Every structure is written in C-alpha cells, then in structure tokens.
Amino acid sequence: MIVTEVVIQTQPGRAPAVEAHLEKDVPGFQSRRVEGGDCIHGSWCVPSGQAQALAEVLQALDPDILSVNPTIIGVIGE
C-alpha cells in the first residue's frame, strides 16, 4: 500500500465539487482541506503504483482537475 499526499489544482471555483466527487468515487482518497476555490489538499492510499501514474489516474477521473502533485509519504507492507 502506498500512502501519498496530493495537491490537486482545479478549474477556478470547482474544488468543492471535485472534492465531493473524489471522496465519493475514489477508494482511499480523503480530503484534508479546500483552499480558495481551486485547490484541494488530501491524501490517497492505494495498493501500488508510481506517484506519477497515480496523478494521471486522478486527473483522468474529472475534467475539472488541471494538475495533481503527489508526494509519497510511505509504503506499508512491501
């Protein structure tokens, strides 16, 4: 399991809607806070993968996501 911190940049004013979408539909995603109307700070625990691939998965899920900046903070059980 990979534990990442993510900063997600969205279209202006869309962060609350994107946050709700990700928390509902993405297993292991947890928002920490929304900053302004266009930035989400959160964490995401996933079974495996590279940080950039994880970012691409999130970006593909919602057209309002402009960029995802992941940082791996830990690996559990590998």
Buried (B, 14 or more C-beta within 10 A) or exposed (E): EBBBBBBBBBBEEBBBBBBEBBEEEBEEBEBEEBEEEBEBBBBBBBEEBEBEEBBBBBBEBBEBBBEBEBEEEEEEEE
